[in-house]
Amino acid sequence: METKPYFCPNCRSNRVKFSLIASTSQHFMKDAVTGEIVQIAEPVPIQQSEPNIQCMVCHFVGNEMRFVKQAEREPRLPAGTQIFT
């Protein structure tokens, strides 16, 4: 995960509350007649080229770079900083 600020590109209000969405694969076998699970393997993480992030305000899910780029387009200024035009 990037150590850069995030900003939700959907709701455009959240900069702090996020979840990392991870995928796993778990193999299992079922009985053909009853449908009962007869064998199950341990979950194995699926490698992703880029992590998926979920905004905990609006629940939008997107790749991490969307959140990073939105934060770069609309940076948050430190408290007490004023811009004069």
C-alpha positions in Angstrom: 0.0 0.0 0.0 1.1 3.5 -0.8 2.1 5.8 2.1 0.5 8.8 0.3 -2.8 10.5 1.2 -6.1 9.1 -0.1 -9.2 11.0 -1.0 -12.4 9.2 -2.1 -13.1 10.0 -5.8 -16.8 9.1 -5.3 -18.1 11.0 -2.2 -15.2 13.5 -2.1 -15.6 13.9 1.6 -13.5 11.0 3.1 -9.7 11.3 3.6 -9.2 9.1 6.6 -11.5 6.0 6.8 -10.7 3.2 4.4 -10.6 -0.6 4.1 -8.2 -2.8 2.2 -10.1 -5.4 0.2 -8.2 -8.7 -0.2 -9.2 -11.8 -2.1 -8.6 -15.4 -1.3 -9.2 -18.7 -3.0 -10.4 -21.8 -1.1 -10.8 -25.2 -2.8 -13.5 -27.6 -1.6 -15.2 -30.8 -2.7 -18.9 -31.6 -2.3 -20.9 -34.8 -2.2 -22.7 -35.0 -5.6 -26.0 -36.3 -4.1 -26.4 -34.4 -0.8 -24.4 -31.3 -1.6 -22.5 -31.7 1.7 -18.9 -30.4 1.8 -16.7 -33.4 2.2 -13.2 -31.8 1.9 -12.1 -28.2 2.3 -8.6 -26.6 1.9 -7.1 -23.6 3.7 -7.7 -20.2 2.0 -4.9 -19.0 -0.2 -4.4 -15.2 -0.8 -4.8 -14.2 -4.4 -2.0 -11.9 -5.6 -3.2 -8.6 -7.0 -1.1 -6.2 -9.0 -2.7 -3.2 -7.1 -4.8 -3.4 -3.9 -8.5 -2.5 -3.9 -9.5 0.1 -1.4 -13.0 0.7 0.0 -14.2 4.1 1.3 -15.9 3.5 4.7 -18.2 6.6 4.2 -19.8 5.8 0.8 -18.6 2.2 0.4 -17.1 2.9 -3.1 -14.4 0.3 -4.1 -11.7 1.1 -6.5 -8.0 0.5 -7.1 -5.6 2.3 -4.8 -4.3 4.6 -7.5 -7.7 6.2 -8.0 -7.7 7.3 -4.3 -4.1 8.5 -4.5 -4.6 10.5 -7.7 -7.8 12.2 -6.3 -5.8 13.3 -3.3 -3.1 14.7 -5.6 -5.7 16.6 -7.6 -7.3 18.1 -4.5 -4.5 18.3 -1.8 -5.4 18.9 1.8 -3.5 22.0 3.2 -2.1 21.8 6.7 -4.1 23.7 9.4 -3.3 27.4 9.6 -2.2 27.6 5.9 -3.9 30.3 3.9 -3.8 30.9 0.2 -4.0 34.5 -1.0 -5.0 35.2 -4.6 
